Amino acid sequence: MSDPPPSRRKSCRECVTAKRKCTQELPRCKRCAKKNIVCSYPNNRAQSVSQMAIPELEFPWLDDLMQNPGMLPWSGGLQPQLQKFDAPNLAPSLDDSAIEIINSSHHTSPQSHLSSGFVEGLEPDYLAAAVGPVRSSLARAETEAAVHRFKTWPEKWVKEGKAPFIHPMLYQSGMPKPLQDAYAACAIYSTKTPQNEFVALTVIESKANELVRSPNQASWTPLDLLAAIQALLIFQFIRLFDGDIRQRAQAEQSEQLLESWTEQLKSRTEEEQRFTTMTAPSWRSWVFAESVRRTVSMSYFLSGIYSLVKQGYCTLSEKVTANSFTAQKELWDCNSALDWERAKQMYKPYWVNRMKFDDLLREGKGTELDDFGMVMMITYKGQDTVDHWLSTSMERNLVMDQNFHQSLLGMVSYTDVGSVSSSSDRFDSNHPQSHHSGSAGITPISVEAFTG
């Protein structure tokens, strides 16, 4: 039986079905283009072309050129639709066999190709790996150990005149005003009661706001910047973990400024941070260098721990791990150049390079580690490992107060946050237990559990 004669109808099938006048343009008439529907003509191979995943393009400059041949050549950019596609993929022409293959797949609408963003030869967007900062988790015991120390350091600074990252002799010639205000805030906070809480927190908030709005920041020396960051850290310790909602909100607003100041300090003291006990030209140079190292580490560490408490993960572990410091307590506690020179001869400095504590665990003793090193070691090696190390050296009670020791023993029974199961390298972003953006199953800890 012979095939029926081809239809002489020139209008597209869609306009014929709708009984509308067809303008008969290729590949789509104006009506189909306006309604964004498939436009197919009988006995015309343009039907298959219209089903290809090719974006609809409009070239008004071509119409203008046809109407006015004397106009200057067009020098604009491609249509936005065309920019979505890779030019080489549009270049090859389709032969008859390719057109037949497309015709055989007529059940797939061209809109589905466009909406999926699929281009032949390229990996689909939904299969691309998630890009973002590394997410790290930490056991609840280690998190609580850090928060416990944070909450005691303001009062420790008031009573002892020193903090694990603020050396008492660094500002011997005169304490900068930001640190004076922070010290006054610590003194007020240490006397806070339910009766005077409103007044105390109001004064602390006022002092913190003065710091973050300090004028002439562009003229700060590296020493001024260091003092400002140390003062802001003290305010953050108080406000993040006090339990007052307003103070916590104020502290969260200061996190970005703290990070900005920290980055500035790092970039402005790159040479000084290389000073160790062996290379520092003087004791004061070493005190400044060690103070910068500890302050930068503590800035990132505090933000990371608070993120762990609030969200169950942090994205700053790589920045913390990139830092190094001198762990020897006897060197940090020296109050004069003479004492420092003697301590160098008597004690090993225990340089903790990129938070690697293996040398200290192998050869050191508990009395040689201060609060800063203790918190960092617990974070990276695990409370169980540190507890065993202290008990082995028979000096557990000499380095940690009794309350802190009891709190650590009680923390062992808590459920871990995330999936950290190893007792070593817990906070290292290169650890297999670290998580990338988009990971699920990480349960945040209630902030209220660490306040009050």
N, C-alpha and C positions, 0 to 999 in steps of 0.2 A: 504494500500500500504506500502510495507516494505521500510525502510530507505536505501539509497544507501550505498554500501560497503565503508568503510573508505579508503581514499587515502593512498597509500604506499609511497607517496612522502615525503622525509625527509627534503628537503630544505625549507627555510622560504618563505612565500608568496611574500615578497618584492623582494627577489633575483630572484624568478621564474618570477615575472612580469617584472623585469628589464633584465631578461635573463643573469644573472651573477652567477658565481659559489658561492655557499653558504658554509661557514665553519661550520655551524650547531651548534654553541655554544649556550648554554642557560645562561641567558634568552634572549640574543641577539647575533647574529652572528657579526663577525668583521666588515662586511660592514655596517650593520645597526647601530652598535655602533659608527663607524666613522662618519656616516652621521647624527647621533643622531635622528633616526627615529624609529617608532614602529616596532618591530620585532615579527611576529606572525607565529606560526607553525600550520599546520593542525592537528586536532585531538590530540592536546596537551594542557593540562591545564596550561602550562607555559604561554600560550597566555594571560590569565587573570592576571597572576602575573606581566607580563611586563607592564600592564596598571596601576599598582599601583603607588602611589606617593612615590617611593623609589628611592633614589639617586643612580646613577651609581657609583660603587665602584671598585677600582683596588687595588690589593694586590700583588705588586711585591715581597714582602718578602716571600709570600707563594710559588711563583714559584721558588725562590731561595732555599727555604727549601726542596721542592720536588726534586730539582736537587742535593742538597747537604744535606742529612739528618744529617750530623754531625755538621752543623753550630749551633751557639748559638741561643737561643730563641730571637725573635724580641722584642725590648723594646721601640719602638717609640710611637707616638700619633696616634689618629684616623685620617682617611682621612678628609680633610676639609669639603667635602660634608656631611659626617656623623655627624660632629659636629653641623650642622645647625638644626639637629633634636633631639628631646628629646628621650633618649634611651628607657625609659619605653614604649613609644608609638610604638616602633618597636618590642618589645619583644613578644606580644601575637601572636600566630599562627592563620592563617586563616582557618576556616573550609569550608566545601563544600558550605554551604548556603551563607557565606560571599563572596566566589568566584563567585557564581551565581549573587549576587547583583552587584558585580563589572562588570561582563560580561554584565549585563543589562544596564550599564551606559557607554557602549563603545563609545558613541558619544562624550564623554569628553576626550580630549587628555591629556596624562600624563604631557606634557610640561606645560599645563595651571595650573596644580596643583603646579608644581615646581616654576613657575614664580610668583604665587600669594603668596608664602611663607606660605600657609595654612597647619597647622598640626592639626589633630583631637584632640580635648580636649583643645586646646589653642586658646586664643582670637587672631583674625587676626591683623596684624600690623596696618592696616589702621583704625582699630577701637580704637586703644590705645589712651589715652588722651595725648595731647601735653604736654611735660615736658619742663619747662623753667622758667625764672624769671617772676615775676608778673609785668604786664604792668599797669601803672596808668596814668590817664589823669587829666587835670586841666583846669578850665575855663580860657579863654583868659584874662579876667580882672585881675585875681590873678597872672597869668604869667607876664603880663605887669607891675603889681605893683612891683614884685620881680626884674625884669630887670631894672626898673626905679631906684630902690635903688642901685643895683649893679653899675650902671653907675655914681652915685653920690658919692659913698664911697671913691674912690681914691682922688678926690678933697677935700672931707670932711677931710680925713686924713692929707692932706697937710695943710689945713687952721686951723684945730682944734687940730691936733696932736693926734687924736684918731680915731679908727674905731670900729664898733659894735662888732668885735671879736678880736681887738688888744687893750689891756689895756695900757694906757700911762705909767703906773708905773711898768709894768712887767719887762722892761729892764732898770730899773733906773740906774744900775751900768754901762751900756754901751749897745748901740743898736748893735745887730749882723750885720755883713756886708750884708747878704741877704736883711735884712729890710732897711738898708741904701740905697742899690741900688734900692729897690722898691720905697722908698720914693723919691729918685731922679727922678725915672721914672715918678712918679705921678706929680712931679713939672714940668717936661718937658712936659708931656701930657696936663697939665692945660693951657700951653701957646701955644699949637699947633694951627697953622693957615694953610691955603692952601699953603702959601708960604714956610713954614718951615716943612711941614708935613713929607716929605721924610727923612729929617735929624732926626726929633724927633722920628719917628717910627724905624729908623735904630738904634738909641741909645737904645731905649726901647728893641728892639729885642736882641741886644748885651748883655744887662744886664740880660735879661731873660735866654739867652743861658748860661751865666756864672753860673747862679743858677742851672739849670738842669744838668749841667756838673760838679758840685762842686766835688772837690777831697775829699778824707778822709771821705766820708759819713758814713762809718762803725764806725768811732770814735765819731760821733755826740752824744751829750747828749740829753735827752728828750727836754730840753730847746732849743738846737740848731735845732732839728727836728721841733719843734713847730714854731720857727722863719722862717725856710725854707718854711714850708707849708703856713704860713701867707703871706710871700713874693710872693710865687707862685700864691696864690689866687688873690693878687692885680694885678699881671701881667695878670692873666686870665680875670679879670674884664675888663681890658683895651683892651686886644687883641680880645676877643671873640665878643665884642659888639661895636667895633670901626667902623666896616664897611670895613676895609681893608682886601682884600681876603688873602693876604700873612700872615698877622698877625693872622687871624682866623685859617688858616691852621697850623701855628706854635703852636697856643694854643691847637688845637685839638690833635696834636702830644704829648702834655704834659699832657693830661688827664689821661693816664694810670699811669704815674709817680706820679701824684697828688694822685691818688687812692692808689698807693703802699705806699707812704709816710704816708698817712692818716691811713692806716691799721697798719703800724708800730707804729705810735704814740698811737693809741688805745691800742695795745697790751702791750706797754711799760709803760703806765700810768693808768692801770686798778685800782690800789689802790688810786692814787691821784684823779681820777675822782669821787670817792665816797665822797670826801670832800664837805660838804655843809656848810651853815652859822652856823649850829649847831655842826658840827663835825670837821671842819677844825682846826688844831692846831694853826694857825696864819693867819693874813690877807694875807700875801704873798702866803701862801699855798692855800688859797681860790682863790686868783687872778689867780694863775697858773692853778688850777683845772677848774675854770670857763672859762679861756681862752682856755684850751684844749677842753672843752665841746662845746663851741661856734665854735671853729675852725673846729673841726671834723664835726659838724652839717653843717657848711657853706660849707665845701668841698663837701660833698655828695649833699647838696642842690643846689649848683651852677651847678654841673654836671647834676643833674636831671632837673633843669630848662632849661639848654641849650638843653638837649635832647628833652624836650617838645617843645621848639622853633623850633628845626630843624626837628624832626620826628613826633611830635604830641603825643608822649607818653614818659614815662621814666620807668626805671626798678630799681630805687634806692629809691623808697618811703619807703620801709621797713627799709632800713638803716638809713634814716633820722628820721623816726618815732621812732626808737629804742633809740634815744638820749633824754636827759633831760637838762635843764638849769635853772638858776635863772633869773626870769623875772624882778625883782625889779630894776628899773633904778637908784634909789638912792644908792643902794649898789654897782652897777657897776661903778658909777661915783666917788666913794670915792678915794681920792688920798693919804690917810694915814691910818694907823692902828687905830688911834684915831677916825677919821671920820667914819670909818667902824664900830667900836664898837658902836658909837652913833646911826648910821643908823640902826643897828640891833635892838636897843631898840625902835626906833621910827616907823619903817616900817616893814610890813609883807614881807618876802622874795619872796613869790609867786613862789614856786618850781614847774616848769612845767615838770611833769613826763611823759615821752614818748609823748610829744607834746599834752598833754591834758590841755586845757585852761579854763576849766569850773570854777575852783576856782577864777581865775583872772577875768573872765567875770562877775561872780556873786558879787565879793567884791571889785575888783580893780578899779582904775581910769586911765584915759588916760595918765596923767602926770607921772604915775609910770611905763610906758613901753617905752623902747628906740627903735631905728630903728630895731635892730635885732629881738626883741620880736614882734614888729609890723608886720614885713614881715612874720614871721612864723605864727602869729595868722591869718593874712589875708589868707595865704595859706591853713591853716587847717580849719578855721571856715568860710571863705568866706568874701569878701569885704562888702557885705550887712550887715552881722552880726556885723562886726567890726565897720562899719559906724554907725549903730544904737547904738552900745555900747558907742561910743565916743559922739554921740549927746545926749544920755541919761545922761551922766556924765557932759555935758556942757563944755567939755574941748577939743573938736576936734581941734581947732586952736592952742592950746597950745602944742600939741604933734606932729602935722604934719605941714610942711611948706605949704604955700598957693598953690604953684604950684603942690605939690604932691596931695593935696586935690582936686584940679581942675581936675588933671589927673585921679584920681579915679572916680570922678563923670562922666567923659567922657567915662570911660571904660565900664560902665554899659550897654551901647548901643551895644557893640561889640558882635559878635556871639561867643558862647562858643566852645572850642576845645573838641572833644570827646562828651560824653553824661552826663557830670556832671550837675545835676540839683538841688541837695541839697546844702544848704548854710553851712552845717556843715561837719567836718571831710573830707574835699575834697581831701586831698593829702594822706590820710591813705590808705595803700594797702589792709586793711581789709574791706574797704568800698565796698558795693555791686556794685558801679560803676566802680571798678577797672577791668582791662582787663588782661587776660593771653596771653602768647605767641600764636601767630596765630590768634589773634582777628583782625577783619577788621573794616573799617568805621571810623578810627581815622585820621583826616586830620592834617598834620603838618602845623605849622605857618611859613611863610617866614622869614628867618633870617634877611633879609634886613629891615623888619618892625621894628626891634628893634635896628638898628644900625644907625650910622650917628651922 
